[in-house]
């Protein structure tokens, strides 16, 4: 009996010594349940696909739910171009379907600042001077938003550049929704106007930091039916 108790005590002592021990080997999963499986990392290369990219773009012509657009009627908001194919010079008014789906109105300047610092500041830096972390560490050439070319660029062309990319800049049509692209432009124009005002230079009419027009007013509420008046009884 004493030997059995001693063996149990030694076994418990050995097991207690295993707590907190680190190991370079992966843990053992009695029920893996697809915990570990082959997969690609984001932006990884692949020898299986013809273009060598593991990340697959959507099938051409795919329309996501809630994204069916009337380009004939509301084209400038979705494309940044008017009916003649020219870039618009002001931020267009969002169509009513977009207003209802995205719960307008929003603070465009604040929303644009958030999206700018997420997607744009890495290359263009927070001040828009093109001295972001990619330039500092990788010497990636990045244009400044305060050059005459960018100051005179129409809002629609900036929107098209964000959507489709240009040069070393990739397209952001999928990561950044349409509303957020226009919000970024609102914040960008505010940055440009602030820099021009601080330097004493005149602010051109092209730079309009004001948000787009607010959506239509809410529809009137139905009036409840009124009870019919009862005729007064006439005394004989």
C-alpha positions as CSV (number, residue, x, y, z in Angstrom):
1,X,0.0,0.0,0.0
2,X,2.8,2.3,0.9
3,X,4.5,1.6,-2.4
4,X,1.3,2.4,-4.3
5,X,0.9,5.7,-2.6
6,X,4.5,6.6,-3.2
7,X,4.1,5.8,-6.9
8,X,1.0,8.0,-7.1
9,X,2.8,10.8,-5.4
10,X,5.8,10.6,-7.8
11,X,3.4,10.5,-10.8
12,X,1.6,13.6,-9.5
13,X,4.9,15.4,-8.9
14,X,6.1,14.6,-12.4
15,X,2.8,15.8,-13.9
16,X,2.9,19.0,-11.9
17,X,6.4,19.7,-13.2
18,X,5.1,19.8,-16.8
19,X,3.0,22.9,-16.2
20,X,4.4,26.1,-17.8
21,X,7.0,24.2,-19.9
22,X,7.5,25.7,-23.3
23,X,8.2,23.7,-26.4
24,X,9.1,24.5,-30.0
25,X,6.9,21.7,-31.2
26,X,3.2,22.4,-32.0
27,X,0.6,21.3,-29.4
28,X,-1.2,18.0,-29.8
29,X,-4.9,18.4,-30.6
30,X,-6.9,15.2,-29.8
31,X,-9.8,16.6,-32.0
32,X,-8.2,18.9,-34.6
33,X,-11.6,19.8,-36.3
34,X,-9.8,21.5,-39.2
35,X,-7.8,23.6,-36.8
36,X,-4.7,23.3,-39.1
37,X,-5.2,23.1,-42.8
38,X,-3.3,24.2,-45.9
39,X,-4.0,27.8,-46.9
40,X,-2.5,30.9,-48.5
41,X,-1.4,34.0,-46.7
42,X,-2.7,37.4,-47.9
43,X,-0.8,38.7,-51.0
44,X,1.0,35.3,-51.3
45,X,2.1,33.9,-54.6
46,X,0.6,30.9,-56.2
47,X,1.9,28.6,-59.0
48,X,-1.6,27.3,-59.5
49,X,-3.2,30.4,-61.1
50,X,-2.0,31.8,-64.4
51,X,-1.2,35.3,-63.0
52,X,0.7,33.9,-60.0
53,X,-1.6,35.6,-57.4
54,X,-3.3,33.6,-54.6
55,X,-5.9,36.3,-54.0
56,X,-8.6,36.0,-56.6
57,X,-10.5,39.0,-58.0
58,X,-14.3,38.8,-58.3
59,X,-15.7,37.4,-61.5
60,X,-16.2,40.1,-64.1
61,X,-19.7,41.4,-64.1
62,X,-20.4,40.3,-60.5
63,X,-22.9,42.5,-58.7
64,X,-22.9,42.3,-54.9
65,X,-26.1,42.4,-53.0
66,X,-27.3,46.0,-52.7
67,X,-24.8,47.3,-55.2
68,X,-26.9,47.3,-58.4
69,X,-26.4,50.8,-59.8
70,X,-28.1,52.9,-62.4
71,X,-25.1,54.3,-64.2
72,X,-27.2,56.2,-66.6
73,X,-29.1,58.1,-63.9
74,X,-26.6,58.3,-61.1
75,X,-23.4,57.8,-63.0
76,X,-21.3,60.6,-61.5
77,X,-21.6,59.3,-58.0
78,X,-20.4,55.9,-58.9
79,X,-17.8,56.8,-61.6
80,X,-16.8,60.4,-61.0
81,X,-17.7,61.2,-64.6
82,X,-20.7,63.0,-66.1
83,X,-22.8,61.8,-69.1
84,X,-20.1,63.1,-71.5
85,X,-17.3,61.2,-69.9
86,X,-15.7,64.2,-68.3
87,X,-14.6,64.2,-64.7
88,X,-16.9,66.1,-62.4
89,X,-15.5,69.1,-60.6
90,X,-17.6,68.8,-57.4
91,X,-18.7,65.9,-55.2
92,X,-22.1,64.7,-56.6
93,X,-25.2,64.2,-54.6
94,X,-25.7,60.5,-53.5
95,X,-28.7,58.7,-55.1
96,X,-31.7,58.0,-52.8
97,X,-31.0,54.2,-52.8
98,X,-27.5,54.9,-51.5
99,X,-28.9,57.3,-48.9
100,X,-31.3,54.8,-47.5
101,X,-28.9,51.9,-47.5
102,X,-26.0,53.8,-45.7
103,X,-28.0,55.8,-43.2
104,X,-27.1,59.4,-44.4
105,X,-26.2,62.0,-43.5
106,X,-22.7,61.5,-42.1
107,X,-19.9,63.7,-41.0
108,X,-17.8,63.5,-44.2
109,X,-14.8,65.3,-42.8
110,X,-14.5,63.1,-39.8
111,X,-15.2,59.9,-41.8
112,X,-12.8,61.0,-44.5
113,X,-10.1,61.6,-41.9
114,X,-10.4,58.1,-40.5
115,X,-10.3,56.5,-43.9
116,X,-7.4,58.7,-45.1
117,X,-5.3,57.7,-42.1
118,X,-6.1,54.0,-42.7
119,X,-5.6,53.8,-46.5
120,X,-3.7,56.9,-47.6
121,X,-1.3,58.1,-44.8
122,X,1.0,55.1,-45.2
123,X,2.3,56.5,-48.5
124,X,1.1,60.2,-48.5
125,X,1.6,60.7,-44.7
126,X,-1.0,62.4,-42.6
127,X,-0.3,65.9,-44.0
128,X,-0.5,64.7,-47.6
129,X,3.2,65.6,-48.4
130,X,4.1,62.2,-49.8
131,X,6.6,61.4,-47.0
132,X,4.9,58.4,-45.5
133,X,6.4,55.2,-44.0
134,X,6.9,53.6,-47.5
135,X,8.9,56.6,-48.6
136,X,10.9,56.7,-45.4
137,X,11.8,53.0,-45.4
138,X,11.4,51.9,-49.0
139,X,12.0,55.2,-50.9
140,X,8.8,54.6,-52.8
141,X,8.1,57.8,-54.8
142,X,4.8,59.3,-53.7
143,X,3.3,62.5,-55.0
144,X,2.3,65.3,-52.6
145,X,-1.3,66.5,-52.6
146,X,-0.1,70.1,-52.3
147,X,1.4,70.4,-55.8
148,X,-0.3,72.5,-58.4
149,X,-1.3,69.4,-60.4
150,X,-3.2,67.9,-57.4
151,X,-4.7,71.2,-56.4
152,X,-6.2,71.6,-59.9
153,X,-7.2,68.0,-60.4
154,X,-11.0,67.6,-60.5
155,X,-12.7,65.7,-57.7
156,X,-13.9,63.1,-60.2
157,X,-10.4,62.4,-61.3
158,X,-9.2,61.9,-57.8
159,X,-12.2,59.6,-57.2
160,X,-11.3,57.6,-60.4
161,X,-7.6,57.4,-59.2
162,X,-8.7,55.9,-55.8
163,X,-11.1,53.5,-57.6
164,X,-8.8,52.2,-60.3
165,X,-5.3,53.1,-59.1
166,X,-2.5,54.7,-61.2
167,X,1.2,54.0,-61.5
168,X,2.5,52.2,-58.3
169,X,-0.8,53.0,-56.5
170,X,-3.2,50.0,-56.5
171,X,-6.9,50.2,-57.0
172,X,-9.0,50.6,-53.9
173,X,-12.4,49.9,-55.4
174,X,-12.9,46.9,-53.2
175,X,-11.4,47.9,-49.8
176,X,-13.0,51.4,-49.8
177,X,-16.7,51.8,-50.5
178,X,-17.9,54.6,-52.8
179,X,-19.2,56.8,-50.0
180,X,-15.8,56.6,-48.2
181,X,-14.0,57.5,-51.4
182,X,-15.9,60.8,-51.6
183,X,-15.4,61.3,-47.8
184,X,-11.6,61.0,-48.4
185,X,-11.8,63.6,-51.1
186,X,-13.7,66.0,-48.7
187,X,-10.9,65.6,-46.1
188,X,-8.2,65.9,-48.8
189,X,-9.7,69.2,-49.9
190,X,-9.8,70.4,-46.3
191,X,-6.1,69.6,-46.0
192,X,-5.3,71.5,-49.1
193,X,-7.3,74.5,-48.1
194,X,-5.7,74.6,-44.7
195,X,-2.2,74.5,-46.2
196,X,-3.0,77.2,-48.7
197,X,-4.6,79.5,-46.0
198,X,-1.7,79.0,-43.7
199,X,0.8,79.9,-46.4
200,X,-1.2,83.0,-47.4
201,X,-2.0,81.7,-50.9
202,X,-5.5,82.1,-52.4
203,X,-7.7,79.1,-52.1
204,X,-9.0,78.1,-55.6
205,X,-12.7,77.5,-56.2
206,X,-11.8,73.9,-57.1
207,X,-11.1,73.1,-53.4
208,X,-14.4,72.8,-51.7
209,X,-14.1,71.1,-48.2
210,X,-17.9,71.2,-47.7
211,X,-19.6,67.8,-47.8
212,X,-22.1,66.9,-50.6
213,X,-25.7,67.9,-50.4
214,X,-27.8,66.4,-47.7
215,X,-30.4,63.8,-48.8
216,X,-34.1,64.7,-49.4
217,X,-36.2,65.4,-46.4
218,X,-38.0,62.6,-44.6
219,X,-41.5,61.9,-46.1
220,X,-44.5,63.4,-44.3
221,X,-46.2,61.2,-41.7
222,X,-49.7,60.0,-42.5
223,X,-52.4,61.9,-40.8
224,X,-54.8,59.7,-38.7
225,X,-58.4,59.7,-39.9
226,X,-60.7,62.1,-37.9
227,X,-64.0,60.8,-36.6
228,X,-67.1,62.2,-38.3
229,X,-69.0,64.9,-36.5
230,X,-72.4,63.9,-35.2
231,X,-75.2,66.2,-36.1
232,X,-76.7,68.1,-33.3
233,X,-80.3,67.2,-32.4
234,X,-82.7,70.0,-33.0
235,X,-85.3,70.6,-30.2
236,X,-88.9,70.9,-31.4
